Amino acid sequence: MEKIFVTQPTLAPLGEYTELLKTVWASGIMTHNGPLVQKFEHDFCQYEMLDNIVTVTNGTYAIQAAIRALNIRGEIITSPFSFIATTSAILYEGCTPVYVDIDPETFNIDPQKIEYAITDKTVAIMPVHVFGNPCNIEAIEAIATKYHLKVIYDGAHAVGSRYKGKALLSFGDISATSFHATKMLNTAEGGGCITSNNELLKKLQMLRFFGYNDHKDVEIVGSNYKMTEVNAALGLANLKYLKEAIADRKRKYNLYKEILSCRNDLSFQKLSGECNCSYFPVVFRSEADLLLVQDKLLENNIVPRRYFYPSLNTYKTIVPYKKMPFSESLAERILCLPLYFNLSESDVIRIGEIICKSF
Ligand SMILES: Cc1ncc(COP(=O)(O)O)c(C=O)c1O
């Protein structure tokens, strides 16, 4: 039996991608803010109802670029329940991550705990919309305004999520997203920064392009993080299927929930706002329960993923350890089940049933 992995990329029919590649071959333009990058940025913004996006090579750099564009140095309050990229981007830019524990129901940073972590060195808050589930935007904005802090959202999972009728990526001084192969919309590798501030927009464009401004003068120290035409072509081809892909995830997400209602010892993420349902995380009562179910799934050639695991505050080689009870407990008990476009509903049912029968 073929292995079922936790995810597979959502890909447009190959012919639609190669049609776009023909235009690259015809123009000979491979990069440097070419026509397909511009079209991808335009069409993505139209889909998401955003003012603009500055695409870059990956989501990790999108976070780094956001920190650079805001010109901040100091402590950045962030979530310990995330992928390592959130923390490493902060450290890479010479800032210090300060963790604030999560709300165990939404899995997002708990705004009620943020104020206690603010010091005179705090410069920003970097919450994560975990699994595309919107953070408490109003509470975070109120704290940021009160203490004059910048807000950078790690929206790596947030493409297609909505909050109060607006794109989730539209909030914060800057939102950073990812178009990695495993994400809701993919360009193989890729990312982007979203801001409605024109000055920040210009700076982000210069940062990805050696610091050049519109007149080809070097205005700031930049680097090279431009998205290529080949990646943008893939993004454009896949964008046509994004709406369908999200609807498909939501159907399978609900199906999993229905089947897993057979057990009363499992819990699920509490959704706040319109989540894209890009992942299906299930939370067990204990790590031992998780390991038992994981073994049963692996015996059946089903490969779930412990995600996020471990809690970031436990990476003692890069951050000083400080206990984060909710994040650590969740990280030990959470398993993401397979969820992707080509996964059949009968496989969702089979996976659900294996879990139901595991005890
Ligand atoms: C929460 C989160 N932030 C940031 C990133 C980094 O994105 P990328 O892989 O595009 O660099 C990821 C990627 O998996 C992520 O899950």
Ligand as a Chemical Component Dictionary entry (heavy atoms), coordinates in Angstrom:
data_LIG
# 
_chem_comp.id                   LIG 
_chem_comp.type                 NON-POLYMER 
_chem_comp.pdbx_formal_charge   0 
_chem_comp.three_letter_code    LIG 
# 
loop_
_chem_comp_atom.comp_id 
_chem_comp_atom.atom_id 
_chem_comp_atom.alt_atom_id 
_chem_comp_atom.type_symbol 
_chem_comp_atom.charge 
_chem_comp_atom.model_Cartn_x 
_chem_comp_atom.model_Cartn_y 
_chem_comp_atom.model_Cartn_z 
_chem_comp_atom.pdbx_ordinal 
LIG C1 C1 C 0 4.736  29.304 11.222 1  
LIG C2 C2 C 0 5.794  29.349 10.155 2  
LIG N1 N1 N 0 6.536  30.462 10.028 3  
LIG C3 C3 C 0 7.484  30.579 9.082  4  
LIG C4 C4 C 0 7.746  29.560 8.194  5  
LIG C5 C5 C 0 8.840  29.704 7.183  6  
LIG O1 O1 O 0 8.404  29.672 5.859  7  
LIG P1 P1 P 0 9.374  29.166 4.694  8  
LIG O2 O2 O 0 9.464  27.668 4.780  9  
LIG O3 O3 O 0 8.701  29.623 3.438  10 
LIG O4 O4 O 0 10.697 29.823 4.888  11 
LIG C6 C6 C 0 7.000  28.377 8.282  12 
LIG C7 C7 C 0 7.268  27.299 7.330  13 
LIG O5 O5 O 0 7.008  26.172 7.419  14 
LIG C8 C8 C 0 5.999  28.265 9.297  15 
LIG O6 O6 O 0 5.276  27.139 9.439  16 
# 
loop_
_chem_comp_bond.comp_id 
_chem_comp_bond.atom_id_1 
_chem_comp_bond.atom_id_2 
_chem_comp_bond.value_order 
_chem_comp_bond.pdbx_ordinal 
LIG C1 C2 SING 1  
LIG C2 N1 SING 2  
LIG C2 C8 DOUB 3  
LIG N1 C3 DOUB 4  
LIG C3 C4 SING 5  
LIG C4 C5 SING 6  
LIG C4 C6 DOUB 7  
LIG C5 O1 SING 8  
LIG O1 P1 SING 9  
LIG P1 O2 DOUB 10 
LIG P1 O3 SING 11 
LIG P1 O4 SING 12 
LIG C6 C7 SING 13 
LIG C6 C8 SING 14 
LIG C7 O5 DOUB 15 
LIG C8 O6 SING 16 
# 
